[in-house]
Amino acid sequence: MPSSIPYDPSLVLANIVSSDALKLVEQIAALQAPVDAAQEHLNTLLSAKRSLQMTRTELLNIGVRTDKVNKSIEALDGKIEEAASDYVEEKIDAEDKIQPLRATIRSVHVQMESPVDYVKTQIKTMPLASDSVNMDVQYFSNDTNREEASAHAGNVASYVSATMGVLGTNVAAQMSRAAASQVSDQVKKHSISGTLVISVTCTHKNAAILAPFAINVDKGIKVWNHLFKDDKIIPSSTSNMLQIAKEEAEGKSDKKFSIISGMTFGSSFVGMVHILNSSSTSVSEKMSTIVSTIQSQMDVAAMMEHNSGGFGVNESMAKSVKNLLSAQDINSHATMICMGVIPSIVANDVQIGVDKFATFDPKSSLEALSTIQNATVADQETMKQSADAARTGAQMISMKNAEMKAALSALAEIDDGKNKVIDINSMMTALEDYFAKAAEGASGVPINYFLKDISKGMLAEAWVAKYYPGKYMAVSYDDVGPSSAPQGANGTNGGSSGEESQSTS
């Protein structure tokens, strides 16, 4: 992923340039250049391979042999692997070197007021650069939905023997052979995993230029005296000012400070979002049902239940246990670094809740249990006994089915509400808004600087031209022309906006 555009907040249009800040930004840009070049080379090779693969597919469709094309693609694979290795090495090496430099960039700066005369200076927008975009987007999505259902029946001889022991050993043995246990499980797992990595850099054609560019010479002298305390300008001495101007003409002075008089702009969008939304629901139903296949034994059980004030068979002989476990897990990780453009970020709602318990229908399990139990009826001797056993089993199944349906239908869906998260849709919305604002070219961070050098002699000549107009040859270093006002009048030469005057004898 390319890094964002290096930027120091102190590098502002019409501001005094800090040489340290400018060098720092240049160093970071120089370290990022090999990384961006390595990634661009890798992306070029990847695009070439995809193009060749499409060409090979087209040749195969029309019946043309592709042996030589296959060899070329295999050779390209080796170059891609080598380019990927170079990119990884350059990326790691650059990050180790850039991090200490980036840590020295301060967000708050204190410095002298710019000598630019803001009253007479204007900022113009000119299409001096060009629009360009370099985009690399990687998207990985994994959406899985798995549903499993399992059912098995087994004999629970120990359970039946323990409950039917009061009727005798023979009866308990026969009942245990007829008993069946039905277990039905339903498992539902839904997982949505998506990762989006975006890196975009743009250059904007519009440049900001100070035109006309005017300097307030008095402010300029104050800035000079602040920056060069060992070589100050004394504006109260005319002879000193003339001497400084003479040295400038002879090229004896090499000290200077710079002002940013123009900029071209760019912007960058670097973002990553990874979201994982997984839900798991497990429903199980366990039933242990005893249906006697021998009429006499069923009559004994019914008689015991009737004598105790019950109906049908004992509850311990037909029991249903239902379990529900549902969970939802949401993980979201998003990072975004935007330079030059601030896109709109929209958070999306994520539904928090679990599946209903009512989605599990025990009817099929009961029908399967009835089939298994009827299949074990091997001791039926007469048609009447078979009919009575079938009728009794049907009554019990009907009662249990109605009971379970009533219980399940009374359960409502569990819903905890909604949460707002930054997901992949949020990042794509921000990317669209970024492109819209980048196309307008109304904002950006500087990527090229136009510097206006100010020397000691230039300030001295501007001072002389301002306060002694017409007496000496005026040399203008800004866009404000020399004044022809009489000596001692309020001058405007040198871009001064002050209402100052000085008379001489």
Secondary structure, DSSP 8 states (H G I E B T S, - for coil): --------TT--TTSB--HHHHHHHHHHHHHHHHHHHHHHHHHHHHHHHHHHHHHHHHHHHTT---HHHHHHHHHHHHHHHHHHHHHHHHHHHHHHHHHHHHHT--S--------B-TTT--EEEE--S--EEEEEEEEEEEEEEEEEEEEEEE--HHHHHHHSGGG-HHHHHHHHHH-EEEEEEEEEEEEEEEEEEEEEEEEEEEEEEESS--B-HHHHHHHHHHH-TTS---TT-HHHHHHHHHHHHHT----EEEEEEEEEEEEEEEEEEEEEEEEEEEEEEEEEE---SSHHHHHHHHHHHHHTT--SS-GGGEEEEEEEEEEEEEEEEEEEEEES-------EEEEEE---GGG--THHHHHHHHHHHHHT-----SHHHHHHHHHHHHHHHHHHHHHHHHHHHT----EEEEEEE--HHHHHHHHHHHHHHHHHTS--EEEEEEEEEEEHHHHHHHHHHHHSTTTS-----SSS------TTS---GGG----------
